[in-house]
C-alpha cells in the first residue's frame, strides 16, 4: 500500500512539475487552433456568399479542396513548441542528470513528460477536429463531405506527436551529431505525414504510419539516458 501511495505521489509531483512549465504559454496552440477553425469557417462563408452554395460545394467535392491547409504544419510546430517548453528547462544546468539520480524511478521521470506531451498533442488534435466539425455543421455541409474532409488532418495530428518526440530527443541528446540526425529524421517523417494529395488520402495506410511512429515515443528516453551516463 505504501509503495502504491509512493508511486502515485511521484506521478503527481512529476505531473505538477509539467504543469508549472506549461501553465504560462501552454494554452497558446489551443487558442491558435480555434482561430484557424474560425478562419476556415469565415473563408468558406465568404466564398459561398460570393459564388453561391452549390458551386462551392461542387468545387469542394470534385477538386477535393482543403480550405484548412494552414493546419498542415500547425501540429508539428505545436509539437516543437510543447517539447521546448517541457524539455529545455530540464536540460539547463544539468537538471535532467540530477533528476535521473534522485530516488524517483528514472523511467517514471522520463515517461511523465512524454505522456503529458503526447496527451497535449492529442487534445490539440481533438480541439481542431471538433472546431472544424462545428464549422462544417454551421455551413450545412453533408456528412458525406465533412467526414472525409476533416479526416484529412489525422496524419497531420500524428505528425505533431512525432515532432514532439523528435524535438524532445534532440534537446536532451548530449551529442550534437545525434541532435542533427534526430531532427533530420523527424523532419523527414513529418514531411511524409503532411504530404496531402486530397481528402483523407492516407485513410487506408494511416494505421501503418501509426505503428511505424510508435518507436518515436522511446526517442527521448534513449537520449536522456545518455545524459545519466
C-alpha positions in Angstrom: 0.0 0.0 0.0 2.8 2.4 0.9 4.6 1.6 -2.4 1.4 2.4 -4.3 0.9 5.7 -2.5 4.5 6.5 -3.1 4.2 5.8 -6.8 1.1 7.9 -7.1 2.8 10.6 -5.1 5.8 10.6 -7.5 3.5 10.7 -10.6 1.5 13.6 -9.0 4.7 15.5 -8.3 6.1 15.0 -11.8 2.8 16.0 -13.3 2.7 19.1 -11.2 6.2 19.9 -12.5 5.0 19.7 -16.1 2.0 21.9 -15.2 4.4 24.6 -13.9 6.4 24.5 -17.1 3.3 24.7 -19.3 0.9 27.0 -17.4 2.0 30.3 -18.8 2.2 29.5 -22.6 0.7 26.0 -22.9 -2.7 27.4 -24.0 -1.3 29.3 -27.0 -1.6 26.4 -29.5 -5.2 25.7 -28.4 -6.2 29.3 -29.0 -4.5 29.3 -32.4 -6.3 26.1 -33.3 -9.7 27.8 -32.6 -8.5 30.8 -34.6 -7.7 28.6 -37.6 -11.1 26.8 -37.3 -12.8 30.3 -37.3 -10.7 31.2 -40.3 -11.9 28.1 -42.1 -15.5 29.0 -41.4 -15.2 32.6 -42.4 -13.3 31.8 -45.6 -15.9 29.3 -46.8 -18.7 31.5 -45.6 -17.4 34.4 -47.8 -16.8 32.1 -50.8 -20.3 30.7 -50.5 -21.8 34.2 -50.3 -20.0 35.3 -53.4 -20.2 32.2 -55.6 -23.2 30.5 -54.1 -23.5 27.4 -52.0 -23.9 24.9 -54.9 -20.8 25.9 -57.0 -18.8 26.0 -53.8 -19.9 22.5 -52.8 -19.2 21.2 -56.3 -15.7 22.6 -56.1 -15.2 21.0 -52.7 -16.3 17.6 -53.9 -14.7 17.4 -57.3 -11.5 19.2 -56.6 -11.2 18.0 -53.0 -10.1 21.4 -52.0 -8.7 21.8 -48.5 -9.5 25.2 -47.0 -7.9 24.5 -43.7 -4.4 23.8 -45.1 -2.9 26.1 -42.5 -3.3 23.1 -40.2 -0.8 21.1 -42.3 2.3 22.1 -40.3 0.4 23.5 -37.3 0.5 20.3 -35.2 4.2 19.7 -35.9 5.1 23.3 -34.9 2.9 22.8 -31.8 4.9 19.7 -31.0 8.1 21.6 -31.3 6.6 24.3 -29.0 5.4 21.9 -26.3 8.6 19.9 -26.3 10.7 23.1 -26.0 8.6 24.3 -23.0 8.8 20.9 -21.3 12.4 19.7 -22.0 14.6 22.8 -22.3 14.2 23.7 -18.6 15.2 20.2 -17.7 18.4 20.5 -19.7 19.6 23.7 -18.1 22.4 23.4 -15.6 22.3 19.6 -15.6 18.8 19.4 -14.0 17.9 16.3 -16.0 21.1 14.5 -15.0 20.3 15.4 -11.3 16.7 14.2 -11.7 17.8 10.9 -13.0 19.9 10.3 -9.9 17.1 11.1 -7.5 15.1 8.4 -5.6 12.3 8.6 -8.1 12.4 5.9 -10.8 14.3 7.2 -13.9 11.7 5.6 -16.1 9.0 7.5 -14.4 10.9 10.8 -14.6 11.3 10.3 -18.3 7.9 8.8 -19.0 5.7 11.6 -17.5 6.9 14.4 -19.8 6.3 12.1 -22.8 2.8 11.2 -21.7 1.9 14.8 -21.0 3.4 16.0 -24.3 1.6 13.4 -26.4 -1.7 13.9 -24.5 -1.5 17.6 -25.2 -0.9 16.9 -28.9 -3.9 14.5 -28.9 -6.1 17.1 -27.1 -5.0 19.8 -29.6 -6.0 17.5 -32.5 -9.3 16.9 -30.8 -10.0 20.6 -30.4 -9.2 21.1 -34.1 -11.4 18.2 -35.2 -14.3 19.4 -33.1 -13.8 23.0 -34.3 -13.8 22.0 -37.9 -16.9 19.8 -37.4 -18.8 22.6 -35.8 -17.8 24.9 -38.6 -18.9 22.3 -41.2 -22.2 21.9 -39.4 -22.8 25.7 -39.4 -22.0 25.7 -43.2 -24.6 22.9 -43.7 -22.1 20.5 -45.1 -23.5 17.0 -45.5 -21.8 14.2 -43.5 -20.5 12.7 -46.8 -18.5 15.8 -47.4 -17.4 16.9 -43.9 -16.2 13.5 -42.6 -13.6 12.7 -45.3 -12.6 16.4 -45.5 -11.9 16.7 -41.8 -10.3 13.3 -41.6 -7.5 14.8 -43.8 -5.9 16.3 -40.7 -5.4 13.0 -38.9 -2.0 12.3 -40.4 -1.1 15.9 -39.5 -2.0 15.3 -35.9 0.2 12.2 -35.9 3.0 14.3 -37.3 2.6 16.6 -34.3 3.3 13.7 -32.0 6.4 12.7 -34.0 7.6 16.3 -33.9 7.3 16.4 -30.1 9.3 13.2 -29.8 12.0 14.2 -32.2 12.3 17.7 -30.7 12.4 16.4 -27.1 15.0 13.8 -28.1 17.2 16.3 -29.9 17.1 18.7 -26.9 18.1 16.0 -24.4 20.7 14.4 -26.7 24.2 15.2 -25.5 25.8 14.6 -28.9 25.5 17.4 -31.4 25.7 14.9 -34.3 22.9 12.9 -32.9 20.9 16.0 -32.3 21.1 16.9 -36.0 20.4 13.4 -37.1 17.3 13.2 -34.9 15.9 16.5 -36.2 16.5 15.4 -39.8 14.9 12.1 -39.3 12.0 13.7 -37.6 11.6 16.4 -40.3 11.6 13.7 -43.0 8.9 11.6 -41.3 6.8 14.7 -40.5 7.1 15.8 -44.1 5.9 12.4 -45.2 2.8 12.6 -43.0 2.0 16.2 -44.1 2.1 15.5 -47.8 -1.6 15.6 -48.9 -2.9 14.7 -52.3 -6.6 15.2 -51.5 -9.1 14.4 -48.8 -8.3 11.7 -46.4 -5.7 10.2 -48.9 -3.9 8.2 -46.1 -7.1 6.6 -44.7 -6.0 3.1 -45.7 -2.4 3.4 -44.6 -2.7 5.6 -41.6 -2.6 2.6 -39.2 0.7 1.6 -40.7 2.2 5.0 -40.3 0.9 5.0 -36.7 2.6 1.7 -36.0 5.8 3.0 -37.5 5.6 6.1 -35.4 5.5 4.1 -32.1 9.3 3.8 -31.7 9.5 7.6 -31.7 8.0 7.5 -28.2 11.2 5.9 -26.9 13.5 8.5 -28.5 13.5 10.9 -25.6 14.1 8.1 -23.1 17.1 6.8 -25.1 18.6 10.3 -25.4 18.1 11.2 -21.8 19.7 8.0 -20.6 22.9 9.1 -22.3 23.0 12.1 -20.0 22.7 9.9 -17.0 25.8 8.1 -18.1 
